[in-house]
Amino acid sequence: MEVILKDDVKGLGYKNDLVTVRPGYGRNYLLPQGLAIVADKSAKKIVAENVRQASHKAEKVKADAQAVADQIGDQVFELPAKVGETGKIFGRVTTLQLAEALKNKGIDVDRKRLSFDQEPTAAGDYTATASLHKEVKHTVNFRVVAA
């Protein structure tokens, strides 16, 4: 089943991409959630026209994403967490905490666009990937410290 994505879907594609999915996944998840539309001839023409008209806007969005990546740079963000005597974290460090640390520095990144390269389990240095645009991905360095 061919569908056109109306929004970015992690692991599947980006907005306005034409993708082939299994019929059940398309009918039972993507279509009811409003994440995709069925890719018939008229829908393909409409999306192609929309993409053509939005191409100049796309360059600006990409430039904005690159500006955010440059703003993050090589900064190391500190995330406080409850840590035991052995250095092991009680509970969890989440992407929400990382997004808040970025926001405190004046950098606005949605937590859904952040993913840990390695799940933080102890105090120390870690990296996360920020998917700011389909062509702009940036590594975010952070340190988990005892609170």
C-alpha positions in Angstrom: 0.0 0.0 0.0 1.4 3.4 -1.0 0.8 6.3 1.3 2.0 10.0 1.4 3.1 11.0 4.9 1.5 14.2 6.3 4.0 14.4 9.1 7.5 13.0 10.0 7.2 9.3 11.2 10.3 8.0 13.0 11.7 5.0 11.2 9.4 5.4 8.2 10.0 8.8 6.5 9.5 12.5 6.4 6.6 14.8 5.5 5.4 14.5 1.9 7.4 11.3 1.3 5.8 8.6 -0.8 6.3 5.3 1.1 5.1 1.7 0.7 3.8 0.2 3.9 1.9 -3.0 4.8 -1.9 -2.5 4.3 -2.7 -3.2 8.0 -0.2 -0.6 9.2 -1.5 2.0 6.8 -5.2 1.3 7.4 -5.1 0.7 11.2 -2.4 3.2 12.3 -1.2 5.8 9.7 -4.5 6.8 8.2 -6.6 7.0 11.5 -3.9 8.9 13.3 -3.8 11.5 10.4 -0.1 10.7 9.7 -0.7 9.7 6.1 -3.1 9.8 3.2 -3.6 7.2 0.5 -1.3 7.8 -2.5 -3.7 7.9 -5.4 -3.1 9.8 -8.6 -4.7 13.1 -7.5 -3.1 13.1 -4.1 0.3 12.6 -5.8 -0.3 15.6 -8.0 -1.4 17.8 -5.1 1.6 16.9 -3.0 4.0 17.5 -5.9 2.5 20.9 -6.4 2.7 21.7 -2.7 6.3 20.6 -2.6 7.2 22.7 -5.6 5.6 25.8 -4.1 7.2 25.2 -0.7 10.7 24.6 -2.0 11.8 28.1 -1.2 10.4 27.8 2.3 12.2 24.5 2.7 15.6 26.2 2.3 14.7 28.6 5.1 13.6 25.7 7.4 16.9 23.9 6.7 18.9 27.1 7.4 17.0 27.5 10.7 17.8 23.9 11.6 21.5 24.5 10.8 21.5 27.6 12.9 20.2 25.6 15.9 22.9 23.0 15.3 25.5 25.7 15.2 24.1 27.2 18.4 24.4 23.8 20.2 27.9 23.4 18.9 30.2 21.4 21.2 28.5 22.6 24.4 28.2 20.1 27.2 24.9 20.2 29.0 24.6 19.0 32.6 21.6 16.9 33.7 21.2 16.4 37.5 20.0 13.0 38.6 19.8 11.1 41.9 22.9 8.9 41.9 23.9 6.1 44.3 27.3 5.6 46.0 28.4 3.4 43.0 27.5 6.2 40.5 24.4 4.4 39.2 21.3 6.5 38.5 18.1 6.0 40.5 15.2 6.3 38.0 15.9 7.5 34.5 17.3 10.4 32.6 14.9 11.2 29.7 15.0 13.3 26.5 12.6 15.7 28.3 15.3 16.6 30.8 17.8 17.1 27.9 15.3 19.3 26.1 14.8 21.4 29.2 18.5 21.8 29.6 18.7 23.0 26.0 15.8 25.4 26.6 17.6 26.9 29.7 20.4 27.8 27.4 18.0 29.4 24.9 17.9 26.6 22.4 14.5 25.3 21.6 14.5 21.6 20.5 11.4 19.4 20.7 12.1 16.3 22.9 10.7 14.0 20.2 13.6 15.1 18.0 16.2 13.9 20.5 17.4 10.4 20.9 20.1 8.9 23.2 23.0 7.2 21.4 23.4 5.1 24.6 20.9 5.0 27.5 22.4 6.9 30.5 22.6 4.4 33.4 25.3 6.0 35.5 26.9 9.4 36.1 29.2 10.4 33.3 29.4 11.8 29.8 27.0 10.7 27.0 25.8 11.8 23.6 22.4 12.2 22.0 21.4 12.9 18.4 19.1 15.8 17.6 17.2 15.3 14.3 16.6 19.0 13.5 15.8 18.4 9.8 15.9 15.5 7.5 19.3 16.7 6.2 20.5 18.2 9.5 21.4 15.9 12.4 23.6 17.1 15.3 25.3 15.4 18.2 24.5 16.8 21.6 27.0 16.2 24.4 25.7 16.0 28.0 26.9 15.0 31.4 24.8 13.3 34.1 25.8 14.7 37.5 24.8 13.8 41.0 22.0 16.1 42.3 
